[in-house]
Amino acid sequence: MRRDTSRAVGYLLVGSLAFFPPILEGRVGDTAAAIGSVAPLALVAALALRSRGGPVFDRLASADDREEGRLYSLASFTLAVTALSVLAVAFALPVAAFVAAVFVLTVGRLGRTLARPWIRTAAAGAAVFVATGTLGAIAAIRLAGELGAAVPPLPVVAFVAASGGVLGALVRSTLTPRDDPIVLLLSALVLWFLLGLDLEPTTGRIAVGLAVTVALGYVAYALGTASVTGMLTGVLLALFAVVLGGYGWFVLLMTFFGLGGLASKYRYEEKLERGIAEENEGARGGGNVLANSAVALVAVVSYAASDHLGVDPTVFQFAFGGAVAAALADTFSSEFGGLFDSPRLITTFEPVAPGTDGGVTWQGAAAGAVGAVIIAALGGLFFGFEAIAVATVLGAGIVGMVVDSILGATLEGGRVGNQGVNLLATLAAGITAGVVSIVI
């Protein structure tokens, strides 16, 4: 524990060197001088590669470093920070994105290390990382602003820091906690993109988005409807929905997550006996959540960037509604339809065993249609869709459900897995709804 704390503090101190390049560039206006200020980082990386033992090595070495006899982890972390420094001073990487990526990781790691004696579950550990990393990033960005760097308003700072915190925890849980360079670079690039949207969220929307998404993420994990990666993926997508889109987008997405998760748990033991149950006791992982929500995520981000794209934002509302309707329709169809006997293959109508890819029942089709109706109705309520628009979203949801079954019967099990089929089905639904919205 003491060694882990020393290592976390050491990484935080090294990460603090990230302040100097962008701030110097902003003050002296000399890019060359600012790039030269990364010398301390380069020196740390060089010393780490040369270190073979001693008190510093003992305090900063990971288990892998001890086997290799060099501080490769610290060196790779420092080089990643150096690369971000160069991007910040020479390629306009926003200081807020740069600082958030560094301090989410370093402060989040330190917070999780200090709280380890009280952490009992992986979800609690991820929550501590997100909370402390987010607060550390907010403080660091504000400090950078006080030192002369150009930073966005506080609501945007809070959104960027929280997005970085959840994304960092998600990447670490998906890969390994030792993949610091990937966490840093991926977080910085995503936050760079978000800041490029020129967002102007209100403090109230940010506060509501953070509070509600965190609460729902906890509930999803506590009820067993999502794994840790599934929970983090859902929280990130929900945060993007409420901040980049609005409360209506958030409600539609949360309806899918909530009802879809409960459908997976419904009569789970019976599904398990039939061999059609979701793995992990029905808890959906990050890949499953993302496969069903990736198209919706693209739609909400595109909606926020519609001025830059020169496309009517309504098109992306339709695409979002269609994709979410298809996701819930397919979930209801498979989770409820699989409980009934005598399914038939959708391509030939031949009888097949329950759980066969592409096998459908009329009960499952009816349940799927109900799922699409729910999302279409919510679209009408929150997006102000008229009857023809509601019908469009409903039809797109059913199209996505049918496409999912056809792909299941023809492609699934070979080169395309279940998650790939889900992604293609929601994509078909989103495109269908978007194209029809242009026509009508």
Protein Blocks (a to p, Z undefined) as FASTA:
>chain_A
ZZmmmmmmmmmmmmmmmmmmmmmmmmnopaklmmmmmmmmmmmmmmmmmpggdjklmmmp
cfklmmnopafklmmmmmmmmmmmmmmmmnopafklmmmmmmmmmmmmmmmmmmmmmpcb
fklmmmmmmmmmmmmmmmmmmmmmmnopacddfklmmmmmmmmmmmmmmmmmmmcfklmm
lmmmmmmmmmmmmmmnopabdfklmmmmmmmmmmmmmmmmmnopacfklmmmmmmmmmmm
mmmnommlmmmmmmmmmmmmmmmmgoklmmmmnopacehhhpacfklmmmmmmmmmmmmm
mmmmmmmnopafklmmmmmmmmmmmmmmmmmmmmmmmmpghiacfklopacdehiahiac
fklmmmmmmmmmmmmmmmmmmnopafklmmmmmmmmmmmmmmmmmmmmmmgoplbcfklm
mmmmmmmmmmmmmmmmmmZZ
